[in-house]
Amino acid sequence: MSKIPPQLEGYPERIQEDYVEFRETGSSDALSSFVLKTLGFLSDGDDGSEALLSIPDDAQILEQPGIDSLAFAELVFLIEDLFEYSITDEQMRSVETVGDLKRLMNELLGPTSASPSQ
């Protein structure tokens, strides 16, 4: 089992489990779940609930209750730190919908980068 990195200490167990699943399997579903649950947690401190998972891919991220640009920026910084990637301003600006976010994360962190390094 992959170790929980220090950046995720204090995060809900559901989020940590999705992170571990992604690192161990490279599953795009686990990655999407990790990203959306983390965004929900950063937005309003929920416990990693499934609420954001049911939002359609064409839904505007910043129009969702509790989601704001600060939470989105915090998510980007966490992803960069966890996976040692640099996400450009252009890439950040290209994300408007839930589907855009999933697509970008899969492009950056797809199965080839899922091998455990933590």
SERO-149128 format. One line per field, with one value per atom (N, C-alpha, C): atom name; x, y, z. Coordinates in nm, 3 decimals. Layout:
N
atom <- (CA, ...)
px <- (X, ...)
py <- (Y, ...)
pz <- (Z, ...)
***
This chain:
118
atom <- (N, CA, C, N, CA, C, N, CA, C, N, CA, C, N, CA, C, N, CA, C, N, CA, C, N, CA, C, N, CA, C, N, CA, C, N, CA, C, N, CA, C, N, CA, C, N, CA, C, N, CA, C, N, CA, C, N, CA, C, N, CA, C, N, CA, C, N, CA, C, N, CA, C, N, CA, C, N, CA, C, N, CA, C, N, CA, C, N, CA, C, N, CA, C, N, CA, C, N, CA, C, N, CA, C, N, CA, C, N, CA, C, N, CA, C, N, CA, C, N, CA, C, N, CA, C, N, CA, C, N, CA, C, N, CA, C, N, CA, C, N, CA, C, N, CA, C, N, CA, C, N, CA, C, N, CA, C, N, CA, C, N, CA, C, N, CA, C, N, CA, C, N, CA, C, N, CA, C, N, CA, C, N, CA, C, N, CA, C, N, CA, C, N, CA, C, N, CA, C, N, CA, C, N, CA, C, N, CA, C, N, CA, C, N, CA, C, N, CA, C, N, CA, C, N, CA, C, N, CA, C, N, CA, C, N, CA, C, N, CA, C, N, CA, C, N, CA, C, N, CA, C, N, CA, C, N, CA, C, N, CA, C, N, CA, C, N, CA, C, N, CA, C, N, CA, C, N, CA, C, N, CA, C, N, CA, C, N, CA, C, N, CA, C, N, CA, C, N, CA, C, N, CA, C, N, CA, C, N, CA, C, N, CA, C, N, CA, C, N, CA, C, N, CA, C, N, CA, C, N, CA, C, N, CA, C, N, CA, C, N, CA, C, N, CA, C, N, CA, C, N, CA, C, N, CA, C, N, CA, C, N, CA, C, N, CA, C, N, CA, C, N, CA, C, N, CA, C, N, CA, C, N, CA, C, N, CA, C, N, CA, C, N, CA, C, N, CA, C, N, CA, C, N, CA, C, N, CA, C, N, CA, C)
px <- (0.085, 0.000, 0.089, 0.053, 0.127, 0.113, 0.218, 0.217, 0.141, 0.071, 0.003, 0.108, 0.121, 0.223, 0.185, 0.284, 0.258, 0.157, 0.153, 0.060, -0.086, -0.114, -0.252, -0.287, -0.191, -0.222, -0.328, -0.427, -0.537, -0.651, -0.632, -0.740, -0.829, -0.956, -1.046, -0.993, -1.025, -0.979, -1.022, -1.142, -1.191, -1.099, -1.049, -0.959, -0.826, -0.775, -0.649, -0.660, -0.774, -0.794, -0.794, -0.858, -0.858, -0.716, -0.641, -0.502, -0.423, -0.434, -0.361, -0.404, -0.535, -0.582, -0.524, -0.524, -0.468, -0.319, -0.245, -0.101, -0.071, -0.155, -0.130, -0.181, -0.288, -0.350, -0.346, -0.330, -0.336, -0.477, -0.576, -0.716, -0.759, -0.812, -0.859, -0.982, -1.062, -1.176, -1.129, -1.026, -0.971, -0.912, -0.847, -0.790, -0.901, -1.005, -1.118, -1.183, -1.203, -1.264, -1.176, -1.047, -0.953, -0.959, -0.954, -0.952, -1.082, -1.195, -1.324, -1.353, -1.322, -1.341, -1.250, -1.126, -1.032, -1.082, -1.132, -1.186, -1.303, -1.389, -1.500, -1.450, -1.348, -1.291, -1.227, -1.153, -1.087, -1.188, -1.301, -1.401, -1.480, -1.531, -1.616, -1.587, -1.474, -1.432, -1.514, -1.590, -1.667, -1.571, -1.623, -1.538, -1.501, -1.501, -1.470, -1.592, -1.707, -1.832, -1.836, -1.937, -1.953, -2.024, -2.056, -2.140, -2.088, -1.962, -1.909, -1.899, -1.900, -1.889, -2.013, -2.125, -2.250, -2.275, -2.186, -2.202, -2.164, -2.246, -2.216, -2.085, -2.020, -1.893, -1.903, -2.021, -2.033, -2.068, -2.076, -2.108, -1.987, -2.013, -1.908, -1.860, -1.731, -1.677, -1.706, -1.677, -1.689, -1.833, -1.928, -2.068, -2.129, -2.049, -2.099, -2.098, -2.198, -2.204, -2.077, -2.021, -1.902, -1.770, -1.772, -1.647, -1.611, -1.489, -1.443, -1.301, -1.251, -1.119, -1.007, -1.025, -0.924, -0.913, -1.026, -1.026, -0.964, -0.996, -0.940, -0.788, -0.741, -0.596, -0.529, -0.592, -0.536, -0.526, -0.626, -0.622, -0.503, -0.485, -0.374, -0.240, -0.224, -0.098, -0.074, -0.180, -0.167, -0.126, -0.191, -0.158, -0.012, 0.029, 0.168, 0.265, 0.234, 0.321, 0.321, 0.205, 0.194, 0.261, 0.240, 0.284, 0.406, 0.458, 0.577, 0.560, 0.448, 0.417, 0.400, 0.425, 0.398, 0.280, 0.174, 0.056, 0.062, 0.061, 0.077, -0.050, -0.033, -0.150, -0.246, -0.190, -0.275, -0.357, -0.296, -0.369, -0.479, -0.447, -0.546, -0.664, -0.634, -0.742, -0.826, -0.771, -0.846, -0.952, -0.946, -1.040, -1.159, -1.272, -1.395, -1.500, -1.498, -1.600, -1.537, -1.624, -1.578, -1.504, -1.559, -1.494, -1.356, -1.342, -1.211, -1.110, -1.154, -1.065, -1.024, -1.119, -1.087, -0.990, -1.017, -0.932, -0.789, -0.775, -0.642, -0.567, -0.632, -0.565, -0.523, -0.608, -0.571, -0.458, -0.455, -0.345, -0.214, -0.217, -0.095, -0.052, -0.149, -0.118, -0.165, -0.183, -0.235, -0.158, -0.194, -0.137, 0.015, 0.083, 0.229, 0.292, 0.220, 0.277, 0.223, 0.146, 0.083, 0.172, 0.287, 0.372, 0.417, 0.411, 0.440, 0.581, 0.587, 0.716, 0.722, 0.614, 0.607, 0.639)
py <- (-0.119, 0.000, 0.125, 0.221, 0.345, 0.421, 0.489, 0.571, 0.701, 0.750, 0.878, 0.987, 1.074, 1.179, 1.284, 1.353, 1.454, 1.561, 1.592, 1.694, 1.656, 1.527, 1.481, 1.444, 1.463, 1.438, 1.538, 1.490, 1.576, 1.583, 1.528, 1.521, 1.402, 1.407, 1.293, 1.163, 1.055, 0.923, 0.888, 0.928, 0.898, 0.958, 1.076, 1.141, 1.067, 1.031, 0.958, 0.823, 0.756, 0.626, 0.640, 0.745, 0.767, 0.796, 0.873, 0.901, 0.770, 0.687, 0.560, 0.472, 0.463, 0.382, 0.431, 0.563, 0.616, 0.583, 0.604, 0.578, 0.431, 0.343, 0.200, 0.144, 0.201, 0.142, 0.231, 0.362, 0.454, 0.476, 0.437, 0.448, 0.594, 0.624, 0.760, 0.791, 0.688, 0.710, 0.750, 0.683, 0.718, 0.859, 0.895, 1.029, 1.134, 1.111, 1.205, 1.218, 1.106, 1.107, 1.183, 1.158, 1.227, 1.378, 1.419, 1.562, 1.630, 1.570, 1.633, 1.634, 1.525, 1.523, 1.623, 1.634, 1.730, 1.871, 1.901, 2.034, 2.064, 1.967, 1.985, 2.011, 1.938, 1.956, 2.094, 2.137, 2.267, 2.381, 2.357, 2.460, 2.487, 2.382, 2.406, 2.312, 2.245, 2.162, 2.037, 1.995, 1.872, 1.754, 1.640, 1.526, 1.440, 1.497, 1.420, 1.349, 1.412, 1.351, 1.333, 1.267, 1.236, 1.347, 1.458, 1.561, 1.607, 1.639, 1.689, 1.580, 1.454, 1.345, 1.333, 1.383, 1.370, 1.489, 1.586, 1.703, 1.664, 1.700, 1.664, 1.729, 1.662, 1.711, 1.849, 1.887, 2.017, 2.130, 2.099, 2.201, 2.292, 2.420, 2.518, 2.500, 2.483, 2.457, 2.571, 2.692, 2.805, 2.847, 2.783, 2.811, 2.713, 2.617, 2.519, 2.579, 2.549, 2.604, 2.574, 2.678, 2.663, 2.662, 2.648, 2.643, 2.785, 2.824, 2.956, 2.945, 3.055, 3.052, 3.021, 3.057, 3.026, 2.875, 2.808, 2.662, 2.595, 2.646, 2.589, 2.608, 2.726, 2.752, 2.661, 2.642, 2.552, 2.410, 2.367, 2.234, 2.223, 2.324, 2.322, 2.315, 2.395, 2.393, 2.256, 2.195, 2.062, 1.960, 1.962, 1.868, 1.886, 2.011, 2.037, 1.981, 2.001, 1.955, 1.802, 1.741, 1.596, 1.520, 1.569, 1.494, 1.555, 1.663, 1.730, 1.770, 1.835, 1.890, 2.039, 2.106, 2.249, 2.269, 2.327, 2.355, 2.502, 2.527, 2.664, 2.745, 2.876, 2.965, 2.937, 2.911, 2.881, 2.755, 2.652, 2.530, 2.556, 2.635, 2.667, 2.742, 2.839, 2.918, 2.835, 2.724, 2.640, 2.555, 2.550, 2.468, 2.552, 2.524, 2.593, 2.497, 2.375, 2.277, 2.161, 2.081, 1.962, 1.870, 1.856, 1.774, 1.826, 1.959, 2.018, 1.982, 1.986, 1.954, 1.807, 1.718, 1.576, 1.551, 1.613, 1.594, 1.642, 1.761, 1.813, 1.722, 1.678, 1.592, 1.460, 1.405, 1.281, 1.302, 1.418, 1.447, 1.459, 1.528, 1.551, 1.429, 1.357, 1.253, 1.115, 1.096, 0.969, 0.849, 0.730, 0.606, 0.599, 0.667, 0.659, 0.728, 0.822, 0.890, 0.836, 0.728, 0.676, 0.582, 0.546, 0.456, 0.524, 0.450, 0.512, 0.570, 0.695, 0.760, 0.817, 0.807, 0.862, 0.752)
pz <- (0.000, 0.000, 0.000, -0.081, -0.087, 0.044, 0.078, 0.198, 0.171, 0.273, 0.261, 0.275, 0.176, 0.184, 0.289, 0.342, 0.445, 0.401, 0.272, 0.222, 0.246, 0.261, 0.278, 0.422, 0.512, 0.653, 0.697, 0.767, 0.811, 0.710, 0.592, 0.494, 0.528, 0.488, 0.516, 0.457, 0.525, 0.484, 0.341, 0.303, 0.167, 0.061, 0.085, -0.009, -0.012, 0.104, 0.111, 0.039, 0.057, -0.010, -0.161, -0.212, -0.358, -0.408, -0.331, -0.368, -0.378, -0.275, -0.273, -0.390, -0.414, -0.527, -0.658, -0.678, -0.802, -0.813, -0.706, -0.711, -0.736, -0.684, -0.699, -0.831, -0.886, -1.005, -1.129, -1.109, -1.223, -1.273, -1.195, -1.236, -1.256, -1.375, -1.400, -1.313, -1.281, -1.192, -1.052, -1.003, -0.871, -0.873, -0.982, -0.994, -0.994, -1.074, -1.078, -0.941, -0.875, -0.743, -0.644, -0.647, -0.559, -0.581, -0.707, -0.740, -0.698, -0.731, -0.699, -0.549, -0.480, -0.335, -0.267, -0.316, -0.258, -0.280, -0.399, -0.425, -0.331, -0.309, -0.215, -0.074, -0.034, 0.100, 0.114, 0.014, 0.019, 0.013, -0.050, -0.067, 0.059, 0.118, 0.234, 0.350, 0.343, 0.456, 0.476, 0.372, 0.392, 0.405, 0.438, 0.470, 0.349, 0.232, 0.113, 0.059, 0.076, 0.033, -0.118, -0.161, -0.303, -0.380, -0.317, -0.379, -0.515, -0.524, -0.652, -0.758, -0.716, -0.813, -0.900, -0.852, -0.928, -1.022, -1.021, -1.108, -1.251, -1.348, -1.488, -1.536, -1.629, -1.681, -1.744, -1.794, -1.859, -1.761, -1.632, -1.532, -1.507, -1.497, -1.469, -1.324, -1.305, -1.172, -1.075, -1.116, -1.024, -0.999, -1.066, -1.041, -0.941, -0.894, -0.798, -0.657, -0.578, -0.442, -0.363, -0.304, -0.220, -0.293, -0.425, -0.501, -0.544, -0.514, -0.557, -0.612, -0.663, -0.727, -0.628, -0.502, -0.401, -0.380, -0.368, -0.351, -0.473, -0.592, -0.714, -0.716, -0.678, -0.674, -0.572, -0.456, -0.355, -0.409, -0.484, -0.545, -0.640, -0.723, -0.819, -0.746, -0.642, -0.566, -0.502, -0.451, -0.391, -0.495, -0.611, -0.719, -0.761, -0.777, -0.816, -0.713, -0.586, -0.479, -0.468, -0.472, -0.458, -0.571, -0.693, -0.809, -0.878, -0.819, -0.872, -1.018, -1.044, -1.176, -1.164, -1.273, -1.279, -1.374, -1.323, -1.404, -1.444, -1.573, -1.621, -1.601, -1.604, -1.596, -1.710, -1.827, -1.944, -1.920, -1.863, -1.834, -1.730, -1.628, -1.526, -1.587, -1.674, -1.737, -1.833, -1.882, -1.976, -1.905, -1.773, -1.696, -1.654, -1.717, -1.683, -1.630, -1.680, -1.642, -1.565, -1.505, -1.435, -1.533, -1.652, -1.755, -1.793, -1.802, -1.831, -1.723, -1.597, -1.485, -1.491, -1.514, -1.525, -1.639, -1.753, -1.871, -1.845, -1.786, -1.758, -1.662, -1.556, -1.459, -1.523, -1.610, -1.677, -1.777, -1.843, -1.934, -1.858, -1.745, -1.667, -1.587, -1.533, -1.436, -1.479, -1.608, -1.657, -1.606, -1.650, -1.598, -1.594, -1.685, -1.686, -1.565, -1.502, -1.387, -1.255, -1.261, -1.141, -1.060, -1.117, -1.040, -0.911, -0.801, -0.672, -0.665, -0.624, -0.604, -0.465, -0.391, -0.255, -0.157)
***
